[in-house]
Amino acid sequence: MSGRAAPAIAQEPSGQTAEKPASDADSLAVRAPVMIDGEELYALRGISVYPAERRARDIEARIRDLASDASVGSASLTVEDKPRASWILANGRRVLAVFDEDAAQEAADRRLVAEAIRVRTWEAIADYRAARQPAVLWRHALLALGATVALLAAAFVCRRLLTWLSTRLERRYRQRVGDLQIQSVQLVKAAHLWRALVGALNFAAAIAVVVVVVAYLRYVLALFPWTRGTANRLTAVAIDPIRSLSLGFIGLIPNFVFLAVLFLVARYALKLVRLFFDSVATEKVRLRNFDSVWAAPTYKLVRLIVIAFAVVVAYPYVPGSDSQVFQGVTLFLGVVLSLGSSSTVGNVLSGYSMTYRRTFHLGDIVRIGQHLGAVQEMRLLVTHLRTAKNEEVIVPNSAIMSAEVVNYSSMAKERGLVLHTSVRIGYETPWRQVEAMLLEAASRTTGLLCDRPPFVQVMSLDAFYVTYEINVYCDTAERMRARYSDLHRHILDVFNQYGVQIMVPAYETDPKHSKVVPRERWYAEPARPPVDREIA
């Protein structure tokens, strides 16, 4: 019935004198449909004191009352002409009125328009009564039950079919799918291709399920008069968004093509940049005044610049980028990032500053503040140290820039690392003897450089003792702690051997007995002397 003529009419309020509808353009343009069981009968136009929506709802209620009244038959609906309108009556009760303006809008005689509306109203009443007959409702209920059973059976069969099809494709074609590559450059991995194919199959299955479910709901809901309007709207609800999305997607295809080309260009530009800097890092390509260790951080910096440039170029082509909502969200995120990343940016700049200033390299033994360890990893934000106790210390780069850094490895191989330690000896011991004992202790220490002899310095003359410092050379900082420990052991042995007491900072007066360890007590229990040594 929706395809039948639906002329525009106006209806005066019930209980009021027939009033001529407004003739201005705005009033004529406002219309509201009269809907019975989800189908439009005809459209009404309104006036300022009686809007079209209210007129339509009132007439719908009158038609339902007439349909519920068994005494109203086809002959009960009549048309009565009045000077200013044609009234449609039902057993003498006014249903609605058709004015000259309504007929003029339809370009027809007022009597003919009123008669067409009367016929259409009676058809709606007859359909309303027929759809609510018990026999019809039972038959439609059985049809709905049958459709439900058919839907469940189809779902079971389709699920089994999809499982069988997926298994068969996996067995027959999984091994045939290879990597997508151009010469030696791999574009897409085989696993990614296969997942894309499986995803396309699942997407097609999902679309089929949605279509079947929508068709089922439309059929079942259309069987009953109370849900027929929902069934008529269901198709529009399901199809209109898809149509809008499809049209919008088609309009965005040029933008997507540009973004895809830009993505590929940026991707392969980054591949070329990385290939170049990898060659610089391995010294296959040499640049004047450019250290190979700078290759990795420089690549990261260039990569960031390329990505930022690509984002700036791509921004106008991103769908919705010209909307105020998109721009507002982008601005908000920018403000949040700028406020929350000040320390992060500081650490990044500090990391690059340390790299290009050659503060230290991977593997160097450094002291940063109170931490002494080997540089394990240098990141943009932090630097990882491994201490002699196998502790990992993570130091922010900004803290390194504001602290003193002692690098023990930078000159160890070329000029040698000087290990130094001091002892305090009383004035009664000749300084030449002290120097000789310190040099003897250094000669017993292993792992020192033989071509660079150790030397002793007199550092200070204090109130009760003289401070001597022994300096020795080694070419590696990795075993610095072990060398120090070995040197200290030999200093203790030599000074004990010659009966010279090492003073302490809290010294105030000479003790009754010298604080030395005689040689015969060097290996007191539970210590054990080496097999190749004898106690003299």
SULGIPE-V632639 format. One record per residue. N is the residue number from 1. PHI is phi in degrees with one decimal (none if undefined). PSI is psi in degrees with one decimal (999 if undefined). Layout:
BEGIN
[[N:PHI:PSI] [N:PHI:PSI]]
END
This chain:
BEGIN
[[1:none:-13.2] [2:-68.4:-18.9] [3:-85.8:-1.0] [4:-78.5:165.3] [5:-62.5:141.9] [6:-130.9:79.9] [7:-71.3:158.2] [8:-85.0:136.1] [9:-136.2:166.6] [10:-128.6:144.7] [11:-129.3:129.5] [12:-77.7:153.7] [13:-59.6:144.9] [14:-67.1:137.3] [15:83.4:4.2] [16:-116.5:160.6] [17:-68.8:139.9] [18:-54.9:127.1] [19:-120.6:140.0] [20:-70.9:130.4] [21:-69.3:158.7] [22:-63.8:143.8] [23:-108.1:3.2] [24:-72.6:161.9] [25:-65.1:-35.6] [26:-66.6:-40.5] [27:-67.0:-39.2] [28:-67.3:-29.7] [29:-76.8:-22.3] [30:-84.2:119.8] [31:-135.3:153.3] [32:-137.7:135.1] [33:-80.0:146.7] [34:-92.9:115.5] [35:-112.8:129.8] [36:-127.9:119.8] [37:54.5:39.7] [38:80.1:4.0] [39:-116.7:139.8] [40:-83.2:128.9] [41:-90.2:-54.0] [42:-163.7:171.1] [43:-110.2:145.7] [44:-112.3:145.4] [45:-108.1:154.6] [46:-115.8:177.0] [47:-127.0:171.7] [48:-62.2:-37.3] [49:-85.5:-12.2] [50:-143.8:87.5] [51:-60.9:156.4] [52:-60.9:-39.1] [53:-63.0:-40.4] [54:-68.9:-40.2] [55:-60.0:-44.3] [56:-63.4:-44.6] [57:-64.7:-37.2] [58:-65.1:-43.7] [59:-67.9:-36.4] [60:-60.2:-43.5] [61:-63.5:-39.0] [62:-65.8:-40.2] [63:-66.2:-39.0] [64:-65.9:-37.7] [65:-64.1:-40.7] [66:-65.0:-38.7] [67:-67.6:-29.2] [68:-80.7:-14.2] [69:-93.6:109.6] [70:-67.5:-17.7] [71:-76.4:-12.8] [72:-88.1:116.4] [73:-115.9:-173.5] [74:-61.5:-38.5] [75:-74.5:-13.5] [76:-73.1:-25.9] [77:-84.5:120.3] [78:-132.0:162.6] [79:-114.3:126.9] [80:-121.8:121.3] [81:-81.4:135.3] [82:-120.9:167.1] [83:-58.5:-36.7] [84:-111.1:-7.4] [85:-161.0:162.5] [86:-108.7:121.6] [87:-94.4:140.5] [88:-104.6:119.8] [89:-114.8:154.4] [90:-131.5:106.9] [91:53.0:42.3] [92:83.7:-6.8] [93:-93.4:133.4] [94:-76.6:130.0] [95:-97.6:-49.8] [96:-162.8:172.0] [97:-129.3:144.0] [98:-114.2:123.2] [99:-98.1:169.3] [100:-61.1:-35.5] [101:-65.0:-34.6] [102:-64.4:-44.5] [103:-66.0:-36.8] [104:-66.5:-35.2] [105:-68.6:-30.9] [106:-88.3:-2.2] [107:57.4:46.0] [108:-147.4:167.9] [109:-68.7:143.2] [110:-61.0:-38.9] [111:-64.1:-40.8] [112:-67.2:-40.3] [113:-64.5:-42.5] [114:-63.0:-40.3] [115:-64.9:-40.3] [116:-64.0:-38.2] [117:-68.6:-37.5] [118:-61.3:-47.1] [119:-61.5:-42.8] [120:-66.3:-35.4] [121:-66.7:-43.9] [122:-63.4:-39.3] [123:-61.0:-39.6] [124:-65.4:-38.6] [125:-65.0:-44.4] [126:-63.2:-43.5] [127:-65.6:-37.5] [128:-60.8:-43.9] [129:-70.3:-42.1] [130:-65.4:-37.4] [131:-69.2:-16.5] [132:-107.4:12.3] [133:-67.1:136.9] [134:-55.0:-41.9] [135:-63.4:-40.1] [136:-66.5:-42.3] [137:-63.4:-41.8] [138:-64.0:-43.0] [139:-63.4:-41.2] [140:-69.0:-33.3] [141:-63.5:-42.1] [142:-64.3:-39.4] [143:-63.3:-39.6] [144:-65.6:-40.7] [145:-62.7:-44.2] [146:-62.2:-39.4] [147:-65.3:-36.6] [148:-65.9:-44.8] [149:-62.0:-42.1] [150:-62.9:-38.3] [151:-64.7:-44.4] [152:-64.2:-41.2] [153:-64.0:-42.1] [154:-64.6:-37.6] [155:-63.6:-42.5] [156:-63.3:-46.4] [157:-64.8:-42.9] [158:-65.4:-36.3] [159:-65.1:-45.1] [160:-63.7:-38.8] [161:-66.8:-40.8] [162:-65.8:-40.5] [163:-63.0:-44.0] [164:-64.3:-41.6] [165:-66.4:-40.9] [166:-63.6:-42.3] [167:-64.8:-41.9] [168:-66.0:-42.2] [169:-63.3:-38.9] [170:-62.2:-41.7] [171:-74.3:-39.0] [172:-88.4:-34.5] [173:-118.2:-8.7] [174:-59.9:-44.2] [175:-75.7:-16.6] [176:-83.5:-16.1] [177:-81.0:117.8] [178:-112.1:176.1] [179:-66.4:142.5] [180:-93.0:114.4] [181:-146.5:157.6] [182:-114.7:110.6] [183:55.8:-117.1] [184:-99.4:1.7] [185:-93.0:116.8] [186:-83.1:122.3] [187:-91.6:-54.9] [188:-134.8:134.9] [189:-75.9:155.7] [190:-62.4:-38.4] [191:-62.5:-38.1] [192:-68.5:-39.0] [193:-62.1:-44.1] [194:-65.6:-40.5] [195:-63.9:-34.2] [196:-66.4:-41.8] [197:-64.4:-44.0] [198:-64.8:-39.1] [199:-64.1:-38.8] [200:-64.1:-41.0] [201:-63.1:-44.2] [202:-65.7:-36.3] [203:-65.2:-43.2] [204:-62.3:-40.1] [205:-63.8:-39.7] [206:-65.1:-40.6] [207:-62.2:-42.3] [208:-62.2:-40.4] [209:-63.5:-43.2] [210:-62.8:-42.7] [211:-62.8:-44.9] [212:-64.8:-43.2] [213:-65.3:-41.5] [214:-63.3:-42.9] [215:-63.3:-40.9] [216:-63.3:-47.7] [217:-63.4:-40.4] [218:-64.2:-40.5] [219:-66.9:-47.1] [220:-68.1:-44.1] [221:-67.6:-30.2] [222:-73.0:-13.3] [223:-73.3:-23.3] [224:-116.2:137.6] [225:-65.3:-29.9] [226:-71.9:-25.4] [227:-112.8:8.4] [228:-66.1:-35.8] [229:-64.3:-39.9] [230:-62.1:-40.0] [231:-63.1:-39.5] [232:-67.8:-32.4] [233:-83.4:-17.1] [234:-63.5:-41.8] [235:-61.7:-43.8] [236:-65.3:-38.6] [237:-64.1:-37.9] [238:-82.1:-35.3] [239:-91.6:-37.5] [240:-58.4:-45.6] [241:-61.7:-39.4] [242:-64.9:-41.3] [243:-64.3:-42.6] [244:-64.1:-43.2] [245:-63.8:-40.4] [246:-64.1:-46.4] [247:-64.1:-40.6] [248:-65.0:-39.0] [249:-65.7:-41.7] [250:-61.4:-39.3] [251:-68.2:-23.2] [252:-94.1:-1.2] [253:-56.1:-45.7] [254:-57.5:-38.8] [255:-65.7:-41.7] [256:-64.0:-38.5] [257:-62.8:-44.8] [258:-61.8:-44.5] [259:-63.9:-38.6] [260:-64.5:-44.2] [261:-63.5:-42.5] [262:-63.0:-40.1] [263:-62.5:-45.4] [264:-64.8:-42.2] [265:-62.6:-45.9] [266:-64.9:-38.7] [267:-62.4:-49.1] [268:-76.8:-25.2] [269:-64.7:-41.5] [270:-66.0:-35.8] [271:-62.7:-43.5] [272:-65.6:-41.5] [273:-63.4:-42.3] [274:-66.2:-40.5] [275:-59.2:-41.8] [276:-64.4:-48.2] [277:-72.0:-28.3] [278:-63.7:-38.8] [279:-65.9:-37.0] [280:-67.2:-39.7] [281:-64.6:-37.2] [282:-87.4:4.3] [283:63.6:22.3] [284:-72.9:-29.9] [285:-117.5:126.3] [286:-110.5:131.9] [287:-115.2:137.0] [288:-66.8:134.7] [289:59.3:28.1] [290:-128.4:114.8] [291:-74.9:141.6] [292:-63.9:-27.6] [293:-70.0:-14.1] [294:-81.2:-8.1] [295:-63.1:-48.6] [296:-63.1:-52.0] [297:-64.8:-33.5] [298:-66.7:-38.5] [299:-61.4:-42.4] [300:-62.3:-38.6] [301:-68.2:-43.6] [302:-64.8:-39.1] [303:-61.4:-42.5] [304:-62.1:-40.4] [305:-65.9:-43.0] [306:-63.8:-43.7] [307:-65.4:-41.9] [308:-63.3:-41.1] [309:-63.8:-41.8] [310:-64.0:-39.3] [311:-64.9:-41.8] [312:-63.5:-42.3] [313:-67.8:-37.0] [314:-79.6:-20.6] [315:-54.2:-48.0] [316:-64.1:-19.2] [317:-95.8:-1.9] [318:-74.5:129.9] [319:-57.2:129.3] [320:84.1:3.8] [321:-67.9:-21.3] [322:-88.1:-2.1] [323:-80.3:151.8] [324:-68.4:-31.5] [325:-64.9:-47.3] [326:-60.8:-44.5] [327:-67.0:-36.6] [328:-66.2:-43.0] [329:-63.6:-42.0] [330:-61.7:-43.1] [331:-63.5:-41.7] [332:-62.0:-45.7] [333:-63.2:-38.7] [334:-62.3:-41.7] [335:-65.2:-43.5] [336:-61.8:-45.0] [337:-65.2:-40.0] [338:-67.1:-35.3] [339:-76.2:-35.5] [340:-92.0:-7.0] [341:-115.2:17.1] [342:-62.2:-45.1] [343:-67.6:-35.2] [344:-64.4:-44.8] [345:-62.8:-39.1] [346:-61.5:-41.6] [347:-66.1:-39.6] [348:-62.9:-47.2] [349:-63.6:-37.4] [350:-65.3:-39.4] [351:-61.6:-45.3] [352:-66.7:-37.8] [353:-61.9:-43.1] [354:-64.9:-37.9] [355:-64.8:-49.3] [356:-76.7:-18.9] [357:-87.5:-3.7] [358:57.9:45.5] [359:-61.1:-46.5] [360:-159.9:169.4] [361:-124.8:170.3] [362:-60.6:135.0] [363:90.9:-12.9] [364:-67.7:145.8] [365:-92.2:117.5] [366:-131.9:158.3] [367:-118.0:119.4] [368:-118.5:108.1] [369:64.9:-120.6] [370:-98.2:3.9] [371:-102.8:129.4] [372:-119.6:124.9] [373:-175.3:-179.3] [374:-93.0:139.5] [375:-73.6:114.1] [376:-94.4:-36.6] [377:-156.4:139.2] [378:-119.0:111.0] [379:-108.5:173.9] [380:-66.1:-31.9] [381:-101.9:-37.7] [382:-137.9:165.4] [383:-123.4:134.1] [384:-99.5:127.9] [385:-114.9:144.4] [386:-115.9:117.7] [387:-81.0:173.4] [388:-66.5:-17.9] [389:-92.4:14.4] [390:59.9:37.1] [391:-100.2:138.5] [392:-98.2:120.9] [393:-111.1:124.0] [394:-106.3:114.2] [395:-111.2:125.3] [396:-61.1:141.1] [397:-63.7:-33.4] [398:-65.2:-33.2] [399:-68.7:-34.2] [400:-66.0:-40.3] [401:-66.2:-26.8] [402:-96.4:1.6] [403:-119.4:164.8] [404:-80.4:136.2] [405:-116.8:124.6] [406:-106.4:117.5] [407:-103.7:112.3] [408:-85.3:-13.8] [409:-99.9:-17.6] [410:-62.1:-35.5] [411:-116.5:6.4] [412:-64.7:-43.0] [413:-74.5:-38.3] [414:-83.2:-47.9] [415:-112.3:-10.0] [416:87.2:142.3] [417:-94.5:128.9] [418:-92.8:116.7] [419:-95.7:136.4] [420:-141.9:142.8] [421:-147.4:156.1] [422:-124.3:153.6] [423:-132.8:156.2] [424:-116.0:121.1] [425:-125.4:144.7] [426:-68.3:163.4] [427:-69.8:-17.1] [428:-75.0:-12.9] [429:-94.6:128.0] [430:-62.6:140.2] [431:-66.5:-29.7] [432:-66.4:-35.8] [433:-66.7:-41.6] [434:-62.3:-44.4] [435:-61.7:-42.1] [436:-64.2:-40.5] [437:-66.7:-40.8] [438:-65.6:-39.7] [439:-67.3:-35.4] [440:-66.5:-40.9] [441:-62.1:-38.0] [442:-67.2:-36.3] [443:-67.6:-26.6] [444:-80.1:-15.5] [445:-79.7:130.5] [446:-89.0:159.0] [447:85.3:7.4] [448:-95.5:161.8] [449:-75.5:128.2] [450:-81.7:-28.0] [451:-80.5:-5.3] [452:-125.5:99.7] [453:-68.3:149.3] [454:-70.9:162.3] [455:-145.8:157.1] [456:-116.9:141.0] [457:-125.4:139.8] [458:-88.4:111.5] [459:-85.7:-38.2] [460:-160.9:155.8] [461:-113.6:100.8] [462:-94.9:-175.2] [463:-65.6:-37.8] [464:-119.7:-12.5] [465:-153.3:167.5] [466:-110.9:136.4] [467:-97.8:120.5] [468:-111.4:145.6] [469:-126.7:126.5] [470:-99.0:131.7] [471:-120.5:127.3] [472:-128.9:160.5] [473:-111.2:141.6] [474:-141.0:161.0] [475:-106.3:9.2] [476:-145.7:143.6] [477:-97.5:-7.3] [478:-64.3:-35.7] [479:-108.1:31.3] [480:-62.2:-43.8] [481:-65.1:-39.4] [482:-65.9:-39.0] [483:-64.2:-42.6] [484:-60.4:-46.2] [485:-61.4:-42.5] [486:-65.0:-43.0] [487:-62.1:-42.3] [488:-64.3:-38.5] [489:-60.8:-46.4] [490:-69.3:-32.6] [491:-62.2:-44.7] [492:-61.4:-43.5] [493:-63.9:-45.7] [494:-65.6:-44.1] [495:-69.2:-35.4] [496:-68.1:-36.4] [497:-62.9:-39.5] [498:-96.9:8.4] [499:67.9:31.3] [500:-103.2:126.0] [501:-84.8:131.5] [502:-87.9:122.7] [503:-75.5:163.2] [504:-115.7:157.2] [505:-60.7:-24.9] [506:-88.8:16.3] [507:-64.4:134.7] [508:-127.2:-34.8] [509:-152.7:163.3] [510:-70.5:133.3] [511:-74.3:164.6] [512:-64.3:-35.4] [513:-125.5:144.4] [514:-65.6:138.0] [515:-87.7:72.3] [516:-129.7:159.3] [517:-106.0:113.8] [518:-62.2:155.0] [519:-60.8:-35.8] [520:-66.9:-13.5] [521:-105.7:9.4] [522:-63.0:-32.8] [523:-116.9:46.1] [524:-65.0:153.4] [525:-55.2:140.0] [526:-93.5:14.0] [527:-66.8:151.6] [528:-125.2:130.3] [529:-71.5:153.9] [530:-61.2:153.6] [531:-65.1:-36.5] [532:-87.6:11.4] [533:-121.9:151.3] [534:-129.0:146.4] [535:-82.6:123.0] [536:-72.9:999]]
END
